[in-house]
Amino acid sequence: MTVSGRESRAGLLFLLPWVIGFLAFTAGPMLFSLWLSLTHYDMLKPPAFVGLENYREALADERVGTALWNTVFFTALHVPSQIVLALGLASLLRRAGRGSGFFRTVLYLPVMTPPVALAAMFLLLLNGQHGAVNRFLGWFGFQGPNWTTDPVWIKPGLVVMGLWTVGSTAVLYLAALTRVPVERYEAARLDGASPWRQFWHVTLPGISGTVYFTVVVNTIASLQVFTEAYAMFFGARAKQSAEGDAALFYVIHLFQEAFGSLRMGYASALAWGLFAVIAVITAVQVRLSRRYVHYEGERS
Amino acid sequence: MRGFPLTAVLVVPVLVAAGCGGLGSDRSDALVTMGFGLPDEHATARVAVFREANPGVDLRISEGAFDEQQFLSAVAAGDPPDLVYAERRKLGGYAARGAVQSLDACVREHGVDLGVFREAALRQVTYEGEVYGLPEFSSVRLMIVNNPVVRAAGLDPAALSTSDWAGMGEVADRLARVGDGRVERIGFDPKVPEFLPLWAKANGAELIGPDARLDDPRVVEAVRHTTDLVARQGGWASFKAFRDTFDQFGADNQYVTGRLAAMPMDSWYINTLATNSPDADVTITPFTDRDGQVLTESGGQAWAIPKGARHPELACRFLVTMTDARTWVTAAIARRDALAGAGRPYGGTFTGNRVADERIFREVFAPAGNPILEQGVPVVLSLQDKAFALPPSPAASELVRAWEGAVNRVLVGQQEPEEAMAQAQREAERALKRVGGR
């Protein structure tokens, strides 16, 4: 089947609105920020070219190190916990039978909560002295930590809060689980495979493409964590609630430099630094995926 | 359908262009404000005064809190609002950075007597001898003591002082109730890091200024003193988590429930207490320095005209009207009458205009026997002209972030006060070097 010149032109024309949008709202601003990262720019005076000074400063900035560590630490906790819980919930949903539609809706509803409302709600739920989470733990004889004020527990607290939106990942897993051919389980059972071995050798390879996708997407989202943490620890309540630097994530530091200190050039350099970190981590994930991810119809 | 792609190509740029609206208006009679709302008669009555005197002006009040990012983006894009209403501390920094215009010509043309404004309030919006904003409300910081709690500990509320730093720890111990990792009452809340300028000043040190240093031993001592107070009352994590449970703006606030014995606080809170818990038994006294002298810090908002505003003459007329003593008195009367209609007392309006305050508290003030107002308002009035204010600095945001970050690191036990303030000083020096300020 060949594509005529006219069809090809029509195709390109259909693509053009997106291309214009991409150039105007993504590529253009990215290139502009790359230029700004080589300047001093406070929004009030024209940018002044300074070469790589902003990048050198970022490498020496104590707060960049803190912010990067916090962000990577959070990501390392958040992504696995999201995936394990989502997979568990999806497995339960698959067995829900008639009520699965209802439970799917219930599971996905929390994803609709606006992030700032979520932050406000969890500040109350996670309060170390009178919060509902610690009261619940208290029923089992545990004295819960100060999730929102103790620097050691702030990031785990945010991870717990992040599980509120686990539904978005769970519905993807549910879709993937339903696509794993039943025959494979039957064959495994005939071979005497235990439920665990069925999960490890049939389910996981069968949904590895979806797992890979959610790992990449959740990792990128976690490395860019901002809204909930900012609303909880740096927003209107900032002066009363900043708990050391425990919740200083990379994008929050970037935002403070840009709009608190009006250092658009430095903030742009930080943004490109984060871009590089995400690119490296994603490249590693892509490389690992060649070994661990299987697709339907792929030759092994 | 053949024409559709071309239509799409043409429509997209039009939509894109249509979405690029700014904050200002090109109409010659339009006046656009930012950061100002109309929550009560203090705002609506004064706006009505302006509208009545300027019926031809299309005043557009874009209600909502001041948004620094939106404001600076608009200034950078050359499309700012005509007026901006924000904290004086921020406006001082914008003046130093050239984001707002000097009001010297405006003040001259309208014959505004700057002498009527409170010195500390005016100082916050004066940069290198030029005035960049006209002050609006004025608050000060003072002590609010919970009488029943303090008396139950065998202490005299009136004698509770912030002068004897050595003795304050023991007082806090007696007043606080902490056990088993849980705080049940805060004895004395020093309100750090936000009140650090007050504590440093109480120890004779400034945080902003030509000779100010954040690692000044007197500042370090103030940090140690205040963070020690928190540490001995359960430590920051428990202390702060407990404080977060206060219903500060409700009838079951920390004074009514006995969850707090004493703290320094902004003066506006007196009105909140008087409204929500008029029977709360409190003592309102000035904060004092280590020599026992009265000390307070001024805060509040101001009006300014952004750089590049399209209607500076109209904007000037508006901010002069809004801060004029007669306008304030009109607003105060409207506010008092509205509160009286709801059966509530009127605790006065604390402005940056001394003449306005004199008239309001002489002619309009109607505490209706509310003990908190009758006790607290004279204290606030006595402090207004004794207040200090942090001077404007082009690096104000960075400096505040540097010292607040340092205090936070000490509070959570990450650093000792000396180390934290030394780091804060390094951060402050870098920020000041970048902007060429002091």
Boltz contact constraints between the chains, C-beta under 6 A:
constraints:
  - contact:
      token1: [A, 13]
      token2: [B, 5]
      max_distance: 6.0
  - contact:
      token1: [A, 14]
      token2: [B, 5]
      max_distance: 6.0
  - contact:
      token1: [A, 16]
      token2: [B, 9]
      max_distance: 6.0
  - contact:
      token1: [A, 17]
      token2: [B, 8]
      max_distance: 6.0
  - contact:
      token1: [A, 17]
      token2: [B, 12]
      max_distance: 6.0
  - contact:
      token1: [A, 20]
      token2: [B, 12]
      max_distance: 6.0
  - contact:
      token1: [A, 43]
      token2: [B, 72]
      max_distance: 6.0
  - contact:
      token1: [A, 43]
      token2: [B, 76]
      max_distance: 6.0
  - contact:
      token1: [A, 44]
      token2: [B, 97]
      max_distance: 6.0
  - contact:
      token1: [A, 44]
      token2: [B, 98]
      max_distance: 6.0
  - contact:
      token1: [A, 44]
      token2: [B, 99]
      max_distance: 6.0
  - contact:
      token1: [A, 127]
      token2: [B, 241]
      max_distance: 6.0
  - contact:
      token1: [A, 127]
      token2: [B, 244]
      max_distance: 6.0
  - contact:
      token1: [A, 128]
      token2: [B, 241]
      max_distance: 6.0
  - contact:
      token1: [A, 129]
      token2: [B, 241]
      max_distance: 6.0
  - contact:
      token1: [A, 129]
      token2: [B, 242]
      max_distance: 6.0
  - contact:
      token1: [A, 130]
      token2: [B, 245]
      max_distance: 6.0
  - contact:
      token1: [A, 146]
      token2: [B, 237]
      max_distance: 6.0
  - contact:
      token1: [A, 146]
      token2: [B, 238]
      max_distance: 6.0
  - contact:
      token1: [A, 146]
      token2: [B, 241]
      max_distance: 6.0
  - contact:
      token1: [A, 149]
      token2: [B, 237]
      max_distance: 6.0
  - contact:
      token1: [A, 149]
      token2: [B, 240]
      max_distance: 6.0
  - contact:
      token1: [A, 149]
      token2: [B, 241]
      max_distance: 6.0
  - contact:
      token1: [A, 150]
      token2: [B, 237]
      max_distance: 6.0
  - contact:
      token1: [A, 151]
      token2: [B, 412]
      max_distance: 6.0
  - contact:
      token1: [A, 239]
      token2: [B, 194]
      max_distance: 6.0
  - contact:
      token1: [A, 242]
      token2: [B, 408]
      max_distance: 6.0
  - contact:
      token1: [A, 243]
      token2: [B, 412]
      max_distance: 6.0
  - contact:
      token1: [A, 244]
      token2: [B, 408]
      max_distance: 6.0
  - contact:
      token1: [A, 244]
      token2: [B, 409]
      max_distance: 6.0
  - contact:
      token1: [A, 244]
      token2: [B, 412]
      max_distance: 6.0
  - contact:
      token1: [A, 244]
      token2: [B, 414]
      max_distance: 6.0
  - contact:
      token1: [A, 259]
      token2: [B, 68]
      max_distance: 6.0
  - contact:
      token1: [A, 259]
      token2: [B, 69]
      max_distance: 6.0
  - contact:
      token1: [A, 260]
      token2: [B, 397]
      max_distance: 6.0
  - contact:
      token1: [A, 261]
      token2: [B, 397]
      max_distance: 6.0
  - contact:
      token1: [A, 261]
      token2: [B, 398]
      max_distance: 6.0
